[in-house]
Amino acid sequence: MEEKTFKEPDGLSDDIKIDSKELGSLLAVGKNMFKTKSPEEMLKSADSAGLNKTLGALDLIILGVGAIIGSGIFTVVGIAAAGGPESVGAGPALIISMVLASLACVFSAMCYSEFASMIPVAGSAYLYTYATMGEFLAWIVGWVLMLEYLVGYIAVASAWTGYFMQFLQGFSHILPNWITHPPVYLVHDYTTAVSILTKEGLNPADIIPDIMGIPFAINLPGILMTLIIMAILIKGIKESTKMAGFMVFIKLAVIALFVITGAFYVKPENWTPFAPNGFQGIFMGAFIIFFAYIGFDAIATAAEETKNPQRNLPIGIIGSLGVCTVVYVLVGLVLTGIVPVDKIDIQAPIAHAISSVGQGWIAGLISIGALTGLTSVLLVLMLAATRILYAMSRDNFFPRVLKKVHKKFKTPHIITVLVAIICILGSTFLNISTAAELCNFGTFTSFIIVCVAVLILRKTDPSRPRPYKVPFSPWFPLFGIICCSGLMIYSMKFLTTSRFLFPLWIVLGIVFYFLYSYGKQRRVEKEN
């Protein structure tokens, strides 16, 4: 019987080999993308970093209150109550919106506390994700946190300039006109400057100068304050905390003055109708006022500079959130009780409210308190942005030069300068409302991921010591996920610009990861 042989078609073997190689490469990429970093590795890196451990529980609460009480209580609270360009207001039901926003925060705060006490390393949600979900998702979270802190800084810097100019205008009879009423293009970003000039019936093209065809508009007071804060942060975190503590005392004293004095002018009839825009107003109010709660998570970024972090970090995170929630509810009750909802000023609601009942001198003090409050928020937001970038640089996602620590001050000085430059550039084209919305989206995302990460690590590493544990797990982490997801998804029905820019930021982060960070990680691994 004739034996038959089968000849392999030309090229088939090579094709199979190529496909196998490609498949192997894809599997290797997938494996690297979801490679986790153990808490032991993170703690070892932190021990060799050389950052000074100087912060106690009270320092952390001061940092937290300094970050939280600021732009929200002095500006955003008016928009949440009366409504904004793309949303309706909550009215007197603002206090319910505040409680909803605080609930979304408190469940997430507990999850942050569990991680911060277990892995007291600079990096916050970024490193918590790295320990549970792997390199790629950690990168995405770090990228989102950069958006939260950098864009949040830009939003607050814009509000700071507004209050600063109001303060200067009180000295119109003393200071020259070019200081109290400078050209609009020197105190606003381009978009805001155009909007102001258009409302005044002027042609922006005739007023705003251009350089080589590019319109020139900058937030000059905000830029100068950014440079001052950069210098303070380079000098040292303990000095930064002392400055924040001084400003926290001033703004809490001013808020107490408003609540105590305003209580005598409250008219209960102003609280009816209690919820003029129903559920939609309460929910959108919660989304907007959420911006006023951002800041407690920034405490976790200072973990490496905290004494006894296992004890002090949970106290700092939950303590600062508790203090601020009580303050917010009291302010909301008095504000809506003094002024009817349709007459609340959305630029300076608290100062305007107390001024409307004939207490102009208190309104002046409130303006000073707002200025110091916003300054403390700027300080903590820049601190948080630098520590996130520092942690990511240490993990080789960015150039090595960024993880250098100042020999004398023991602070990441190069990153601090870089963050200041980014904030200055961003403040020239991003307006306050869009920046606040983008900041919210970034915060919601990081909160959701931290809640998920707690549940994952409870399963993958149940025996790890947890100095602080989220009570009633898995229910409290699940409630945090539901609250944050619900507020974010619901708000997307009404917001337009930020709804487009946030996914765009995520896409840019993914592109940067594959074009630079992924390859750099693999090269470092080969070197080691």
Buried (B, 14 or more C-beta within 10 A) or exposed (E): EEEEEEEEEEEEEEEEEEEEEEEEEEEEBEEBBEBBBEBEBBBEBBEEBEBBBBBBBBBBBBBBBBBBBBBBBBBBBBBBBBBBEBBBBBBBBBBBBBBBBBBBBBBBBBBBBBBBBBBBBBBBBBBBBBBBBBBBBBBBBBBBBBBBBBBBBBBBBBBBBBBBBBBBEEEEEEEEEEEBBBBBBBBBBBBBBBBBBEEEEBEBEEBBEEEEEEBBBBBBBBBEBBEEBBEBBBBBBEBBBBBBBBBBEBBBEBBEBBBEBBEEBBEEEBBEEBBBBEEBBBBBBBBBBBBBBBBBBBBBBBBBBBEBBBBBBBBBBBBBBBBBBEBBBBBBBBBBBBBBBEEBBBBBBBBBBBBBBEBEEBBBBBBBBBBBBBBBBBBBBBBBBBBBBBBBBBBBBBEEEBBEBBEEBBBBBBBBBBBBEBBBEBBBBBBBBBBBBBBBBBBBBBBBBBBBBBBBBBEEBEEEEBBBBBEEBBEBBBBBBBBBBBBBEBBBEBBEEBBEBBEEBBEEBEEBBEEEBBEBBBEEEEEE
